[in-house]
């Protein structure tokens, strides 16, 4: 079983910053790709960013809506991925989920179906 634990969510004013952290652990955990998705109320889950170590997106692959504002960093050895979020906007308000690929294709995918395990999510609220 693989466990993912997210932390770092909270309430912030527009223009502010937050850093989300995701730690993956579990039996025989081995992955080269982790990602972040988010889901706002009454909306579908959407891709935010992903990283694949040793591949084309070692420094992250980003949705257009967050490019230039969000930055991924990670430690493959520790299976930790942080999402630094700057210049936050009210439309960034959502529950943010971390995900990991185990049997998946091991690249920075924007498709949720490529990820095998998910965290419980952490709430990010940006006030105007």
C-alpha positions as CSV (number, residue, x, y, z in Angstrom):
1,X,0.0,0.0,0.0
2,X,1.2,3.5,-0.8
3,X,0.3,6.5,1.3
4,X,0.4,10.1,0.3
5,X,0.2,12.9,2.9
6,X,-0.3,16.5,1.8
7,X,0.3,19.5,4.0
8,X,0.6,23.3,3.8
9,X,-2.8,24.4,2.7
10,X,-4.6,27.3,4.3
11,X,-6.1,30.7,3.8
12,X,-4.2,33.5,2.1
13,X,-5.0,36.8,0.5
14,X,-4.8,37.4,-3.2
15,X,-1.2,38.0,-4.2
16,X,0.1,35.9,-1.4
17,X,2.0,32.7,-1.4
18,X,1.7,29.2,0.0
19,X,3.8,26.0,-0.2
20,X,2.2,22.6,-0.4
21,X,4.2,19.5,0.4
22,X,3.5,15.9,-0.5
23,X,5.3,12.9,1.0
24,X,4.8,9.5,-0.4
25,X,5.6,6.3,1.5
26,X,4.8,2.7,1.4
27,X,5.9,-0.8,0.6
28,X,8.2,-1.0,-2.4
29,X,7.5,2.5,-3.4
30,X,9.4,3.4,-6.6
31,X,8.3,6.2,-8.8
32,X,9.7,8.7,-11.2
33,X,6.6,10.8,-11.5
34,X,4.4,12.7,-9.1
35,X,1.8,15.3,-9.7
36,X,-0.6,17.9,-8.3
37,X,-4.3,18.3,-9.2
38,X,-7.0,20.5,-7.8
39,X,-10.8,20.5,-7.5
40,X,-12.9,23.6,-6.9
41,X,-16.5,23.3,-5.7
42,X,-18.8,22.0,-8.4
43,X,-15.9,21.7,-10.8
44,X,-14.0,18.7,-12.2
45,X,-10.6,17.8,-10.9
46,X,-8.0,19.6,-13.0
47,X,-4.2,19.2,-13.6
48,X,-1.9,21.7,-11.9
49,X,1.7,20.4,-12.3
50,X,3.8,17.3,-12.5
51,X,7.4,16.2,-12.3
52,X,9.3,13.3,-13.7
53,X,12.8,12.7,-12.4
54,X,15.2,11.8,-15.1
55,X,12.9,12.8,-17.9
56,X,12.0,15.8,-19.9
57,X,10.2,17.5,-17.0
58,X,12.6,17.2,-14.1
59,X,11.8,20.8,-13.3
60,X,8.1,20.5,-13.7
61,X,5.3,20.6,-16.3
62,X,2.6,23.1,-15.6
63,X,-0.9,23.9,-16.5
64,X,-1.2,27.2,-18.4
65,X,-3.3,28.7,-15.6
66,X,-0.4,28.4,-13.1
67,X,2.7,28.7,-15.3
68,X,5.0,31.4,-14.1
69,X,3.3,31.5,-10.7
70,X,3.7,27.9,-9.4
71,X,7.0,26.0,-9.1
72,X,7.6,22.3,-8.3
73,X,10.5,21.0,-6.5
74,X,11.1,17.4,-5.3
75,X,13.4,14.9,-3.7
76,X,13.2,11.6,-5.6
77,X,15.1,9.7,-2.9
78,X,12.6,10.8,-0.3
79,X,9.5,10.8,-2.6
80,X,8.6,14.3,-1.6
81,X,7.2,17.0,-3.9
82,X,6.6,20.6,-3.0
83,X,4.5,23.0,-4.8
84,X,5.4,26.7,-4.3
85,X,2.5,28.9,-5.2
86,X,3.0,32.6,-5.7
87,X,0.8,35.4,-6.8
88,X,-2.2,33.5,-5.8
89,X,-5.6,34.4,-7.2
90,X,-9.1,33.7,-5.9
91,X,-9.6,31.3,-8.8
92,X,-6.8,29.2,-7.3
93,X,-9.2,28.3,-4.4
94,X,-9.6,24.5,-4.4
95,X,-8.7,21.3,-2.7
96,X,-5.3,20.3,-3.9
97,X,-4.4,16.6,-4.3
98,X,-1.1,15.0,-4.7
99,X,-0.7,11.9,-6.8
100,X,1.9,9.3,-7.7
101,X,2.5,7.0,-10.6
102,X,3.6,3.4,-9.7
103,X,2.3,1.3,-12.5
104,X,1.7,4.3,-14.6
105,X,3.8,5.6,-17.6
106,X,6.3,7.5,-15.5
107,X,6.1,10.8,-17.2
108,X,4.8,14.2,-16.3
109,X,1.2,13.5,-17.3
110,X,-1.8,15.9,-17.1
111,X,-4.2,13.0,-17.1
112,X,-5.4,11.9,-13.7
113,X,-5.9,8.3,-15.0
114,X,-2.1,7.9,-15.2
115,X,-1.7,8.2,-11.5
116,X,-2.2,5.2,-9.2
117,X,-2.4,6.7,-5.7
118,X,-3.8,9.9,-4.4
119,X,-3.7,11.8,-1.1
120,X,-6.6,13.1,0.8
121,X,-6.2,16.6,-0.3
122,X,-5.5,19.9,1.3
123,X,-7.7,23.0,1.1
124,X,-6.3,26.2,-0.3
125,X,-8.5,29.3,0.0
126,X,-7.5,32.6,-1.6
127,X,-9.5,35.7,-0.5
128,X,-10.0,38.7,-2.7
